[in-house]
Each structure stands twice: as C-alpha cells, then as structure tokens.
Amino acid sequence: MPTPTDRITAFHQLHESGCFVMPNPWDVGSARLLEQLGFPALATTSAGLAWSLGVRDTHVGRDKVLSHLRSMSAAVDVPFNADFEDGFAIDPEGVAISVDLATRTGIAGLSIEDSSDDPSNPLFDFTLAVERISAARRAIDLTATGVVLTARSEGFITGRPDLAETIRRLTAYAEAGADCLYAPGIRSVADIKTVVDAVSPKPVNALASTNFATVAELADVGVRRISVGGALARSAWTGFIEAAKEIAEQGSFGGLARAMPGVDLDGMFGR
C-alpha cells in the first residue's frame, strides 16, 4: 500500500497537467468501489458523511470528521482529499490547529471554505478569509507533509453569486498559498473558463453536481480537477428512498427488483 508521502506526491502530479475526476464517496464501501472503477483520486463529502450519520450537512464535529478521514484514507490506495469545511474554526489560529490535525490522518489534500454559516453575511469578511487560508498554508508547511491546500469561495452556493467577487477572493487565496482554487456552484462553462483564466497557472476544481457539462467540456476550458460533492450520495439516497416509499405506500417491491444482485456486490468487495 502506498505511504501517505507517496499519495501526496501522486496528488501533486495529478494537478500538474490534464484533467482528472475526483468523485466523492461517503463511506469505506463507496470509496473502495470508486477506486475499483479506476478514479485516480477521491474526496470526502461533508454532506454525504452527515447524512450517513443522520444529521444535516456541517453538523458533524471535528473529532468525528478526523476519524472519518483516517478510516477513508486507510481504505484505499489512491490519494484522498478532505472536504474540511470551514476548518472547524473562525479565527485563523483555530483553522491552523484543525489543519495540523487533519494532515496526520493520511490525507493527500484538504479544502478550506470561506462560508460563514451566517445567513445575513454568508461569506467571511475578505481580510479574515484570506488570513484563514494563510494560516492553513503555514500549518501545512510546518508539518512538511506537502498536503495539497485547496481554497474554496462559496458565494455561488450561499446566495452571493458574484463572479467578480469570487475571482477576487480566489486570486487572493492563491497569493496566500493555496495550491488549488475552487468555487462550487458555478454552472456556466463560460464563467468557469473566466475563473480558470483569472487564477492561471493555479489549477481549478470544478463541481459537477448536475449534468450541465461533460468532462471533455470542462477539460477544454482548462479545468484541472472535477469533483461531484454530495451528488453520488444523493443519488444513492434517492434510490433508497424511492424503493422504501414504494413498500410503505404501495405495498410493492418494484424498486428492489432493480437493485444489483448481492452476489455481484460481494464480488466487488472481495479484494
């Protein structure tokens, strides 16, 4: 099994050229199946983890998230990127402490977002947001691990879809030491290209949680990394809920008939 250092090196190499898809499993089983499908890297999803625990997104504490990162990283050979939400702190010092702990879990990368969880002001103030990324950068550098730092600007998923402000923030995060930039929620290929061009040569992650674009189309505009967030978890929950509701409401089992045979699943988990 590759060492954490090997996987960090491999993760950096993936960001150097081309375009790769990094889907988001929510537990060890889904991670292993995605690895078998040939994806070169995987990422956690805060939403997928939260739903598996029966709570809302962002309502899982840091200790449980760190435990989740350890188990996910140990389950596969490919690099794992952590959806590390807001760093489980507001102040830069707190972010640095959380990031230091995360680098010890076996992950190859992590993301820090600028969402404040305050409906009246959903993004951290610009200066504070930049300081938080700087603190994460310093924390990683002190570990000498080389863990890839992704900075996220959340305007398009928190009700502030301002492309110019998003680019201003991502550019500042790049200058603060982010290795990769990410603005989830942008669903215009033209806007994504604008982001890619604005932060070049830094690599950009695009979120493909719907079918607004193909891998080829995103690669053509210079996207380096594509993730799907909680979309795979939502797809799984959709099938589960539809089949369960049919049983509860209609007394029939058609949804179960469409399920993959257990022997096939056993075969996929037979590594």
N, C-alpha and C positions, 0 to 999 in steps of 0.2 A: 504493500500500500504506500502511495506517495506520502512523503512527510509534509507538514504544513509549509515548510520553506519551498518544497518542490511545487506545491499547488499555488503558492503566491507568485512564484516565478512564472508558472504557466498562465496565471491570470493576467499578469502584466503583458505577457506576449500576445494574448488574445486582443488586448487593447491597442496593439501597435499598428495593425493593418486589417483590412477587410471588415466584415460584419458578422457577428455571431448572435445566436438566440440563446438567452439565458432564462428559461422558464422558472416558475416559482412553485415548488412543491410545498406542502404544509405539514407533512409528517415523514417518517423514515420510509414507509412503503411507497409513497408517491415520489420521493426522491430517488429511490432505487430504480423504479420503473422509468423515470425520465433519464437517468443515467444509461439504462439499457437501450433506450431509443437513440443514444448517440450524442446527446447535447454535451458540449464541451465544458459547460459551467452551469451552476444552478444558483438560485437566490431564494432566501426565505420570503415569506409574505406575512406581514403583521396581521392582516385581516384573516388569512387562512388559518393561522395559528389561533387567533382569538375565537373564531367560530368553532374550531375543533374543541375548544375548552368551554364553549357555551357562553361566551361573553362578546361584547362589541369590540370592534377594532379599536386599538390604542388602550384597551383596558386590561392588558397583561403586564404585570410588573417586571422590573428589570431582572430580578433573580430567575424568574421562570423563563424569560427570553434567553438569558445566558445559558441556562440548562438546555434549552431547545437548540441553541447554536452548537453546543458541544455534541449533542446526540446527532444532529443533522450532519455536521462536518465529519463525524466518525463513521457515518453510514455509507459514504460514497468515496470514490477516488478522485472525482473531479473537484475543481475549486468551488467554494461556496461563498456567495456574497450575502451579507446580513442586511435585511431591512431593519435598521436600528432606530427607526422612527426619529424622535427629536433628541436622541442621546439620553433620554430619561432625566433631563435636567433643563433648566432655563439658562442658568449662568454658565459662562464658558468653562469655569473651573469644574463644575459638575459634569459637563459634557466630556471634559478630558478624563475624568475619573472613570466614567462609563466606557469610553472608548478604550482606555487601557485594559479594562476587564474584558472587553469583547475580543481584543487581539489575542487573548490567552485561550480562546475556545477552539482554535483550529480553523477559523475562517480565513479566506483569502482577501476579502474586501468587506466594506461596510458603507452604508449611506447615512447621512445626517440631513434632516429636512428642516425647513425654516417655518413650518406651520406652528402657530402659537396655541391652537385649540381655544382661541378667544373669538367668538362669532363677530364681535364688533371690530376686531382688529386681527384678522386671521393669520397674518404673517408677522414674525418678529420684526421689530424695527431694523432698518437696514444695517446700521452700525453694529448692533448686537448680533444680527445674523452672521455678519462677516467675522466677528470675533469668535463666534461659536465654531466656525469652520477652521479658523486659525488655531483654536485650542485643540480641535480634533487632530489637525496636522501635527502639532507639536507632540501630542500624546503618542501618535503612531511613530513619529521619528525617535522618540525616547525609547521605544521598545526595540527599534532597529529591525522590525519584522518585515517592513515593506508592504504591509497590508494596504490594499488599494482603497483610497478615500473618494467616495462619490458624494458630491454636494447636490442636494435637491432643492428646487424652488417650487413651492406648492400652489402658486397663485391660480393656476387653471383648474385645480380641484378643490379650492377653498372659496370660490366666488370672487376672485380677483384676476380674471383672465386678461391681463395687461402684458402684451408681448414685449414691449419696450422695457417695462419694469423687470420682467422675468430675465431678459437678456442683461440688464444692468446688474442684477443680482448674480447671475451665473458667471458673468465676467469677473466680478469682484471675488466670487468664491474660487475661481481659477487662480486669481492672483494671490489668494490667501492659502493656496496649497492643495486644492482639490485636484485629484488625478482625472476624474471623470465628472461630467455635468449631466444633470437630469431634471427635466421639467415635465412631470407626469400630467396627463390630461390634455395635451395639445393633440388635436385630431386633424390638423391640416398638414399635409405633406409639405406644402409651401412654407408654412410657419416653422415646421421642424427644420427645413433647409436653412431658413433665416437664422435659427439658433445655432445650427452646425457651423455656418459660415462665421457667425459672430464670435464664437469661442475657439475657433480653429487656432492651433492644431490640437487642442484638447479633445479627447473622444467624448461623444454624446451618447447617452442611453435614451431610447425612446420607449414609451409604454404602448403596447398593443393589446389593450383590453377589449377592443371590439375589432371588427373587420374593416376598418377604414383604410387600411393599406396592407400591401404584401411585404414580405421580407425583401424581395427584389426592389420594390419601390423605395423602401426606407434605405436600403444599401445604396441605391443610385444617388440619393441626396447626401450621402456621407455619414449616415448613422453608423456607429461602430458596434453598438450593443443594443439588443432588443429584449425587454422583459415583458411579462404579462400580468404582474401584480397578483391580485386575488382572483383573476379570471378563471384559472383552472379549478380553483376551489369552488368558485361559484357554479361552474359547470357541473362539478360532482354533486354539490348540494342540490342543484336543480333536478338532476335525475333522481336523487334520493327522495326529495320532497314530492315530486310528481308521482312516483311509484307508491309512496306511503299514503298520499291523499287518495289515490285510486282505491287502495284497500279500505281506508277509513270511510270514504264517501260512497263508493260504488260496490264494494264487496267483491271486486275482481282483481286479478293479478297480472294484467297485461304488461305492466311495467317491469315485472320481474322476468317475464319471458324474454325481454330484450336484453337482459343482463349477460355479460360474458360468463361462460361456464367456469365453475370453480376450478376444474382441472387445468384450465388454461392459465388462470391466475396463479395456481400453485406452481405451474411450470415456470412462470416469470419470476417467482420468488425463490426459485430453487438454487440460487447462487451459493 
